[in-house]
Amino acid sequence: MIKREKIEEWIKEVESRPSSAPVIVQYIANRLRDLTARNEEILAELIALQSEKRVEEYEKRIAHLEYQLDLIKRQGEGGITSDHPAGSTSSSAAGMMTQNRMDCIMYDGLGRLLRLELFQGALKQASQIAILDADFRNSLEAPRLLAVPPGEELLFVFSSGRIDLTPASALPSSRIIEQTSDPQPGGEKKLPWQVGPVKPHAGERLACVTPVSNLARVDCFIQVSRRGFIKKIRSGMAGSIFENRYIGAGIKKPSDQTFEVILAKNEDQIVLLTSEGYLIALVVKSLPVSIEEVIRLDPSDHLVSCFIYRPEDSILVMTNAGKILHLTSDRIELSGSFKTKGQAVFSGQRRAQGARVVGAALIHENDWGAVCDLNGEIRLHEVQPMLGSGVLAEQSQPIAFTAFNFPQDRG
Amino acid sequence: MAYVRVGLDFGTSNSGIAIYDGEKVRVLPLEPGGILPEVVQTMLYITREHQYSIGQEAVELYYQHNVNRVRRYVKKWAGELDFVGAEMHYVRDIYVLVDELKPGRLIQYLKTALRKTDGAPGYSGTHVFDRYYRTEDLIRIFLIALKKRAEEMLGAEISGATIGRPVKISTSLAQDELAEDTLRSAALGAGFSEVDFEFEPLAAAAFFEKTLSRPKNALVFDFGGGTLDIAILRLGDAHQREVFASNGIDLAGSDFDRMMIEKRLLPSFGSEKIVNMPEIEELIQAVPDWIALPELSTPQNRYQLERAIGQKVAVIELMRLRSLIFNDLAFSFYNNVEAAKIALSTLGAAVIQMDEKDIDLWELTTRFQFEKDIQEYQNRIEKMVLETVGASGLEREQIDVVVKTGGSSNIPIFTQMLNALFGPERVVESNPFSSVVAGLAIRAFEKNH
């Protein structure tokens, strides 16, 4: 509160030094302007409260917070009940089971997908887990692979900017090839693509599938386009995004399309990797909130991988020839500027010979890698032997790759 | 690698290093990104992992780590108390609440701690997480970092330093000697193999002396962040350099900041509305104390404040106080006050403003108010100047030149005081932030040659 004595002291200053008058008037005028603006804001708030608009808004916010709480609870519980044959065991046994289960999901732009339930104990190095009844030789777009815990909530992002949410467990699942029995040569059963509860509308393509149960613990969504444009959206906007079922197309050029949406904290670092083998690492905090180009790509190039990077981990990069590159933190340079070409992960000569990146992921020593090749064959490989040999002996022409570990290995 | 000897100004607010080659003084820009690159804020930030940073880097890390952070208090065993009474003796465990998420501690006014190196009730050191740092350790760490920066800039190893010291670090002679010994040990520990001292006003005089064409009687008025030092000496002839008198007082810029808070800002935190609530009054009275405020963020204090807020007593003011204490805004608050004080040296008015969570502080303060608030200090300083002139054996008219230096010497009321005592034509200003360090570099050179 400004008391009379204080005002008198201001006047005394002006009387003793008239040159102070403009400064004092300026300060008071600025304050008055700020207070007037604030007063208007408070009045607008009051009107919104009186007209109950604000109540509605708060109800929506509460609903969204409850949704996030639900996601966290599901994560904490280890997921939704499994429909694995052993799913009828007691709840503690089911909890244990979800600790060593992951869902491997493969999907394509048409919204077709395949969900395979993986149990840690049943996996073998370089084991074939499925053969998809599809031929990717003539396909222009490679399928995408993703591994998530069973209780995960998935955000489906379409090329139009539309989104949809569904639990991973609601996707139709397919049985993996049993590892215990000896498959008869040529007798393996090819799995067909499945159609899930979330499908693209006419004229749309499925751009990406993002796990979002971590939403309450991050600061933002990062929407990345195939041509290297990025937009950062505050996670506080999640309520309205989910309610409107719309995140935005996230592109500047009509020929472009959303490649990935990932969740990140402000202090995280994000890595983008292109088909022609260029990599850029950026601090999330520095990313733009409007769509901006962060990596300059050749006309023939596009992103093939995008993930949160932690300097204590390393990156496994897989090429179309099955060659494996291991990038440790000393090889990753954090970029301070946008629109650069990024750092090359292999030589120009190999690029000219046709080497392309098909996928990359952050890896730990106990991780598994899932690889799909041109024949639709999906195999699981332990990361350590992969790094040791430097090449994928069992699959000569990989087209998609992801790495994962089981919840109980995460410590 | 070449070896050099430098002048080192270890100031209460700012520090710096300079080198002199016999012709030209070079004050090293040790803070390249700062507004004044030659000036490093005397601040030390120690993280939980015992990593150290100084100057602007320390401040930035502090802000980054602390403002609006989450706290988690845990009960930790601190020791035990023995009760011995009539036919009874029992031991009781003592626990303290420790914020286990606290990422680091920012330590300011290291030099002021030198005044109190004799222990109780002063400041002999502090615990930073699991380690105890003596005053000497804190200063040593600061000097190591400062020396490292200077060596990188010079591309040479610094072998020795002439370090500035106030004329009186403490009023007690024993304590004064102890303070100098502490500073010497810290400097030796920091890797300066040869260390000597020079009074700061004499260093400022040495720098000013370079501008003289003929010998003069000079009064050096060195008014910095922590002390005011006055020296009267004959300058301009290296063979007849004579110190007639010197004096010092532990009063300076930080005291004016505290005065501004006490007189102008405490009502914003409820000082005029809170009555019969001793716990809350104690918190309010701690606001001007830069050491106490950061330590007040305990669960008990939060409980007391929230209870008072719940009782609807001075709600806005106490919410401000709560935010100031619990969002680690103390440092930002003192910076705002200091910035306003500095602005009042050139403007007739300045605003102390903070717009943070639950704090909307706006205080227009004028030079008239400021001068009224520090009038008592001005009287003391004027008396000290006259006493020093008296002790020098010179008459006021025999002082040829009055050299002002140090950040606080820019405060107009003191310039007016010196003008009135000696005449404006005799009062000159030497570089307020660099003249001491430049003079120390000259002294370092002279001692080496």
Interface residues (C-beta under 8 A of the other chain):
Chain A: K6 E9 W10 K12 E13 V14 S16 R17 S19 S20 A21 V23 I24 Y27 I28 R31
Chain B: L347 G348 A349 V351 W362 L364 T366 R367 F368 Q369 K372
